Amino acid sequence: MTSESRHVPVVRLAPAKLNLSLSVGGRRSDGYHDLHSVVVQLALSDVLTFTRAAGPTDSLHVSGHDPGAVAENLVVRAIAALRRAVGPASAPPLAIRLDKRIPVAAGLGGGSSDAAAAIDGALAAWDVELDERRRRDIAGSLGSDVPLFLGGPVALIEGRGERVTELRGVVGRADIGVLLVVPAAAVPTSAVFAAFASGARPTDPGASRAASAHLAAELAAGLTARQLLDRAGILATANDLAAATVAVLPALGPYRRALRRATRATVGQSGSGPALWALYASEVAAEAAAMEVRAAVVDGRLPDVGGVPPSILVTTFASQGVGSRGQEEP
């Protein structure tokens, strides 16, 4: 370990993700479903800081949103898997701080992104190299979404999530504003997939697949921000898990309709939810919409789900090159 890596904290950003499309196919022999999803990383990020621990074991201090038990945290699991890969002699104990800015169990991939950032951050803190294939193997062993965050800001994910194809993305000025409204009710991904398997599915199961394939092809070539915004109405319906999420959390159906009325915009769902999104031509426009949503919460037009107000967040698409791999907090 170099003197710099001993004394200088290593900081990594772990960006949230947004599913612009999500098609869920048949169940595979390993029990997972085949997915086809176009995903963008967001500027909204958790922040992880790594330093050499004073004691004999790793420690994790979390602030912000509560991610649950430390022993089950993907950051802890990622570091344990890395230590097995590089050997304990090369991987001394770390003190990790996690500033949890991304709502948990919301369909925004925060835990998976934390794991990917931990892979890169821990290796940097240890001053150890690990080839990309082994990083991806470790990422895949931690969860289906983790490999996504080892790559660029716009990608197509297939298989159970292990096949990641980076896309060119949005070309030109890409200052797309994103409004995120996250009801205060955690929705376990496993429960949503169980509801999907039990028949809570879209009425036209092929529509999301067609929309996802078309969007992937367009983003591979490059879309302007205006072109992507023109497709928001179609993309808002291109999530095969939306019906299953409502089956698990019935209040989400009327809630989404109330949000659509409050924002006067098309509203989509990210992943297995319950995070809901709307796209705007700028961050300023998204913030104006957020003000309308806050007013709707106050006057009761947007009822509470889970007994407390939702998280209302404004962000943008991540810049090209911004991701957990090799990026430090500005």
N, C-alpha and C positions, 0 to 999 in steps of 0.2 A: 504494500500500500504506500503510495507517495505521501510526502508530508502535506501536500495540498489537500488530498482526499481525506487525510486524518482530521484536518482542522477547519476546512471550508465546507459548510453545509451544501449538500446537493439538493436542488429544488426541481421538481417536475410538475408539470400541469397534466391533469387527467380530464380531458374534455368529455362533456356529455355527447350523446348521439341522438339523432332524430331519424326515425324510419319514415322516409318519404313514400315508400311502398312496402308492402309485406304480403307475399303470397306463401301460403302454407300448403305443402303437398302431402303425399301419403306418408304413413309411418314406415320407417326403415327397419331393417333387421336388428339394429342396435337400440330400437325404442324411440329414437328421435324422429322428427318430421323433416322432410326436405323443405328447405326455405329458398325463397328468391326475394331479396330485399335490397333496395337502394337506400343507403345510409349516408348521412352527412354528419360530420363532427361539428360541434358548436363551440363558440367562444366561452360559454359558460363552462367552468372547469372546477374540479376539486384541486387542491394544492397539497402536494406531499413534500416533506422535507426530511432528509436523511443525514444523520451524523453518527459518529462512532459512539457507541454506548459506553457509559462509565462503568456499568455493571457487567455481569457474566452472561446476561441473556438479552434478547431483543425486547424492546418496549414499544408500545403504540399508544399515542395520545391523540384523541379525536375531539375536535370541536365542530360546532355546527350541527347539521342533521345527524341523528343517532342511527348508525348503521347496524346496531345489534351487538351481539356478543363478540368480544375481541378474538376469542379462539376460532370463531367461524369466519372472521374477516378475510377477504380475499387477499389483502395486502400481506397478512401474516402467512397465509398459505403459499403465496407467491414466493416470499422470501425463503420459506422452508424448502420449497421445491428447488429453488435456485441453489441453496446451500448444498443440497444433495448432489446437484449437478456439478458444482465447481469444487466441492470438498470443503469441510469445515475449516481447514487450515487457511484457506483463501477467503473465508467469509466470516470475519469477526462480528460480534453482536452489534446491532444497530439500534439507535433511538430514532423512531419515526414519528413525525407529527402529520396528521391528516386533517386538513381544513375542509370539511364536508359541505360543499356549497350546492351540490346536486341532490335534489330530493331522492330518497331511497325507495326501492320497490315501486318505481313509477314508470318503467319502460324507457328510461333515459340512459341506461347502461353505466351508471356511475360506479357500481362495484367492479364491473369488468374493466372499466377504464382505469380504476385505481390499481387493479392487478397488473395491467400492462405497464403503467407508469412505475409500479414497484419493481418490475423486472428490470427496466432500464435504470432506474434510480439506484437500486441496490448494487448493480454491477458497477456503476460509476463510483459509488461510495467505497466499494471494495477495490476499485481500480483493476477489475478483471474483465477480460474479453470473453464473449460467448457468441458463436456464429449464429446467423439468422435462423437457420433450420432448427437448432436446439432451442432458441428463444421461442419460436413458433410452436414447437412440440410442448414446451412447458406451458405456454399460453393456452393451447388447446386442452391440456389436461385440467386446467383450472375452470374452464367454462366455455360455452359455445360462442359468446360474444367477445371474449378476450382477444383472439387474434386480430379482430377488426382494428383494435386500437394500436397495433404495432405498425400500421400503415398510414396512408395519406388521408386527407380530410373528406374525400368522397369515394365511395366504394360500392361495389356489388358484392353481397355475401350470398353464398349458396351452400348446399349440403346442410349440415346442422349448424353452420356458421364458420366452419374451418376453411372453406374456400373463399378467399378474399381477392377480388380483382379491383385494383385501383382504377378510378375513372378520371378523365380530364376535369370534369366538373363544370362549374360556372365560369364563363370567360368574360373578359372586360371587367367593368365595375361590378363587384359581387357583394355590395353592401345590403344584402337581404336582411330585413328585420324579422325576428322570430318572437312571437308571444307564446309563452308556455303557461298554462294554467293546470296546476296539479292538485286535484282534490285530496283532502287529508284522510285518505284511506288506502293503505297498502294493499296491493293486489298481487299475490304470489303468482309468478309465471307458471308454476306447476299446476295451480288451480285453473288458470285460464286454458292451458293445453288440455287439461282433463275435461273441461266444459266443451272445448272444441271437439275432442274425441267422442263426446257423448251426443254430439249433433248440433251444438250451437255454432252454426256456420252461416256464411253469406248465402243469399238466395241465388246469386250467380257466381259460383266458385271460380269460374275461368276469368272473370273480369279483372281481378287483382293481378293475376299472372300476366295477362296481356298488357296491362298498364305498367307493371314493373319491368317487363322485358322492353317495352317501348322506351320507357324513361332511361333505362340502363344504356340502351343503344344511343340515345340522344346525348346523354352526359358523357359517354365515351368519346363522342365527337366534339362535345362542348356546347353548352347552352348559355345564352345570355340570361341575366337576371330577369328581364322582362318576359322572356320565353318561359322560364320556369314558373314565374308567378301566374302566367296565363294557364298553366296546367294545374294550379293548386286545387281547383274544384274537383278534378278527376282524382288527383292524388289523395284528397281528403277521404275518399271512399275506398281507396285501394289498400285496405288492411283486413286480411282474412280473420284476424283475431278480435276485431271490434265487437262482433256479436257475442263471442265467448266471454269477453271482459264484462259486458253488460249482464250476462247470465250470472257471473260471479258477484258483480256489484250493480244490481238493478237500478240504483239511483243515478248511475252514470248516463243512462239514456236520456232522461229528461234534463239532466244537468248539461249535457252536450248541446241539446236544443236551446236551452236558455242562454248558454254561452254564445251560440251562433246569433241569437237575437241581440245580445248585448254588444257584440263586436261587429255585427253586420258583415261577417266574413265567413268563408268556408272553414270548417274546423275539422282537423284530422286527429288521429290517435297515434302516438308513438309506441311501437312494439306491442307488448301485452298490456300497456296502460298502467295507471289511469291517466298519465300525462296527455293533455290535449294541446294542439298547436294550431297556430294560424300564421301565415306568411304575409309580409308587407314589403313595400318598396324601399323602406329605410328603417333604421333603428328608431328614428324619431317618430315615424308613423306607428311602429309597434308600441312605443311608449304611450302614445296618445290612446291607442286601443286599450292598453293596460289600465289607464286612468278610468276609462269607461267601465272596465270589468270591476275595478275597485269600487266604483260608485254603485254598480249593480249588486255587489256583495253587501254594501252598507244598507241599501234600500230594500233588500230582500228579493230582487229580481233573479239573483243567482244564489240559490239556497246552499247552505253548508252541507257538505257530505262528510260524515265522520265527526260532526259536532264542532268543528273549528273551521275558520276560513281557509281557503286554498292558498297554496304558494303561487304567486303571480310574478313571473320572471320575464324579463326582456333581454334578448341576446341577439347574436348574429351568427351566420355561418362562420366556422373557423377559417382563417386565412390559409391559402395554399402553404403547405409545409408545417402548419401548426398541428401538433399531435403529441402524444405521450413520448414518442421515441426521440430522444436526443434534444428535447426542448426544455428550456429553463424559464422560470417565471420572469417576465420583463421587469 
